């Protein structure tokens, strides 16, 4: 197997690991009654299994393939710090304004937006449509929360969880596809 293929497979494993974990977190956001609660638990377990498979793949390929691109570390860190700062400050403002039910929509929007600068950095153009879809989910959660009795957190938690889990599974499929 070439160094590039190995590096791509390792990156796909890391993608499945991280996004599987975050999908599991999003599935735990909504407060839901049965039977939806049971489905969210099943989805969380599926996300956890996806993360474990991604972690196993990434650890098996550790040290193999191309060396790590250390030039991308600093911009990556800056993007993630900016993401956490924006989400944290925005959440604090919403809580202070007594609009805490919209925190999940804000966080989902920030997460979606952070995929746009990450796409070229991680050399994964498919992160752009994922980011756009997460922004749409955030907007749908906001509109639903404002216009109905359905909470924004329910819409955003399920939507973001499904998108991140789907992308994580897609990364695993891509990694295990014959080169």
N, C-alpha and C positions, 0 to 999 in steps of 0.2 A: 504494500500500500504506500502511495507517495506521501511525502511530508505534508503537502497541501490538503490531501484528502483526510489524513489523520487529524490535522489541525481543525479542519471544518467539522469533522465528526465530534471532536472534543468540544468545540464551540457549541455545537448543537446540543450536546449533553449538558453543558453549563446552562444553556438557554432553557432546556427542559427542567433542570433543577430549580433555577431561580423563578421562572414563571409558574412552575407547578406549586412552589411554596406560596407565591403571591396569590395564585388562584384559590388555594386553600384558605388563605386569609380572607379574601373577598367573599367566599361562600359562607364564612362565619359572621359577616357583617349584619345581614338582615335578621330581624326577629320575625319568625314565621310560625304559623300554626301547622299542625299535621294536616295533610300528608306532605306539604311543601317542605317542612322541616326535615323530614326523613330523606327527601330527595337532595336537600342541601348537604346532609351528612354523607350521603353516598357520593355526591360530587366532590366533597372535601377529601374523602378517602381516595377517589380516583386521582385527584390532583396530587395527593401525597405519594401515591404509587408512581405517578409520572415523575415527580421530583426525585424519588429514590432511583428509578431507572436512569434518569439523566445523570444523577450523581455517580452511579456505578459506572456508566459509560465514560464520564469525564475522568474519573479516578483511574480507570483502566488505561486510558490514553495519556495520562499525565507524563510529561517528559518526552513523549513521542511527538514526532512531527516538527513543525517550524517552531523556533523559539518565540516566546511571548513578545508582543509588540509593546515595549515599555513606553514608547512615545505616546501611546493612547491612554496611558494610565492617568496622567494629570487631567486631560480634558474630561475623561470619564468621571473622575472624582468630582470635578467642578460641576458637571451636569447633575450628578446625584446629590451633591450638597445643595445646589440651587433648587432641585426638586423638593428635597426635604424642608428647606427653609420656606419655600413658597407654600407648600402644603401646611406646614406647621403654623406659620403666621396667618395664613388665610383661615385655617380652622380656629385659631384663637380669636380672630375678628368675628367670625360667625357665631362662636359661642358667646362672646361678649355682647353681641347684638341680639342674643336669644334666638338664633336661627341654627342651632346645632343640628337639627334634622337634615340640613343641607351640606354638612361636612363631607359625607361620602361622595356627593356629586362634585364638590370642589376637588377633593383628593383624586378622584377618577379623572377629572379634567387635567390636573397637573401631571398625573402619570401618563395620560395619553400624549400630552404635549412633550414630555421628556423623551419620548421615542423618536421624535423628529431629528434632534441633533445626535441621538445615539445611532441612528441608521447608518450614516456614512462612517462613523467612528468604528462601529462593530462590523462594517461591511455586510450589512443585512438589510437590503432595500425593503423587505417585507415588513419591517418594523414600522414603516410609514403608514400602510393601510391599517395595521394594528392600532397605531396611535390615533388615527382618524376615527376608527370604530369606537375606541374608548372615549373620545371626545363626544361622539354622537350618543353613547350610553349616558355620559354625564349630563348632557342636555336633556335627554329623555327622562332621566331621573328627576331633574329639576322641574321640568314641565309637569310631569306626573305628580310630583309632590305638591306643587302649587295648585294644580287644577283638580285634584281628586283626593280621596281619603287614603290612597295607596302611598306608602312612604317612599321618599326618594332613595333611602338606603336599601329597600327591597329591590327596586329596579336596578340600581347601580351595583349592588352586591352580586346579584345573579348575572347581570349583563357582563360586568367586568370579569367575574369568575369564569364564565363560559368562554369569553374571548381569550383570556390568558391560558386557560386549560387547553383550548383548541390549538393555540399557537404552540404551546409546549409539546402537545402530542404530535403536531406537524413537524416540529424540530426533531423529535425522536424518529419519526418515520423517515425523514430526510437522512438522518444519521445512519440508519440501518439499511437503507436502500443500497443495493450493490453499486460499487463505483464504476 
